[in-house]
Amino acid sequence: RAAGATTSLGVQHDASGGWGGVGRAPLTTDEAGPDFLVLSEDEARHIVRRLLEADGDDQRPWPRADALALLAARAARCVVLTVGAKGAVLAARNAHREPTILEQPAAAVPNFVDATGAGDAFAAGFLAGLKQTGSL
């Protein structure tokens, strides 16, 4: 980023349930985090719980907007959350670190077969579109 590059991070599910990388690079709680964090709702839920545990507040309920705001404030400048057949939700923080939340419903898919790789394909399309248009 020091050279002007835009960075993104796609989170992979931690089957152990430990989510030990939360709070360490590249998921830090300072400006060293990625520009874009793309993850599933389930991955976000686990990461937010780890962040809240570190704050001593791990019993807080899971409102999606609050979780997005927390991740946008502490883990990345822009968080893109995939929510399966419902589409995607994005939280981008402004200069005052306040998040703006946008929702995009999923397109109808006739003859759906399998969702394997859908999140990765979405992330690639999102980042390619961002690069091409320069706009969220």
N, C-alpha and C positions, 0 to 999 in steps of 0.2 A: 504493500500500500504506500510505502514511502516514495516509491517511484511513480505513483499515480495509478496503479493497477486496482481494479475492483476485485474483491475476493468473495468467494461463496463457500459454504460448508453444507454438505448433505450428511445428516446424521444416520448412522446405522444402528439398528436395534441391538441393545445389550441383553443377550439371552440370559446372562447371569443375574440380571436385575440389579446389579451394583451401580451402574452409571457412574463409575469412578472418575471419568474424565471431566465431569461437570465442575466448573470452577478453575480448571486448569486450561492452558492454551490448547486448542484454539477457542474453547468455551470459557473465556474469562469474563470478568465482570467490569472490564474497563474498555478503553478505546482500542485495545489490541485485538478484539474479537473481529469476526468476519463482517463484511458489508451486508451479505445476505445469508440467512440461515434458512434452509429448506428442510422441513421435517413433517412427519405424520402427526396426527393428533395424539396417537398413543405415545410416540417418542417424546412429544412436547409434555405430555402429562408426567412422564417419568422424570424428565429434566427439571420441570418446575417443582416437583416434589423434592428433588435433591437440593435445589436452590433454597426452598423454604426450610428444609431440615437445617441447612447451614445457618439460617436466620432464627432457628428455634421456633418456627411457625409452620410445621409440617402437617398440621391438622386442618389447615384452611381448605375450604371446598374448591372445586374445579370449575369456576366460571371461565369459559373460553376467552372472553375479552380481557379479563384480568390476567390470565396466563400469557396471552399475546403481549399485553402491555409490559409485563414483567420481563419477558424474553427480549422485547425490543429495547427496553431500558438497560438490560444487563448483559445480554449475550450477543446482540448484533444490531446493526442500524435498521435492518429490515428483516422481518420474520415472515416466512411464507409457510402456512400450515395447510397441508392437504387433509381433507375431511371426507375421503372416499367418494361415494356417489353423490355427495352433497356439493362437491367442488373444492374450493380453496378459500382461505381467509388470509389476508395480508395485514401486517402491522408495520408501519414505517414511522420512525420517530423524526420529529422536526428538530430545528436548532435548539429548542427549549427542552428536548428529550421527551416531549409529549407524543404519544402514538396517534396516528391516524389509521383507522381500521377500515379496510375495504373487503367486501365479500364478492366472490364470483361463483355463481352456481355452475355445476358441471353440465356439459352438453349431454343430451340423451344419446345413448349408444345402443343401436339396434343389434340384436344377436350377440350380446355380451357373453364372453366365454371365460376369461381368466384375468385377474387384476395383477398378476405377477409382473413386476417391472413398471407398473403404472406410475408410481411416485418418481422413479428415476427419469422416465420419459417426460413427466410433467416438469420436473426440475430443468431438464435440458431445454424443453420448449420455452419455459419461462425465462431462463437466462438468455437464450438466443433471441427471443422477442425483445427483451430489455436492451440487449446489445444493438439490435437492429433499429429500434425506435428511440432509445434513450429515455423512455418514459415507463412508469409503472402502469 
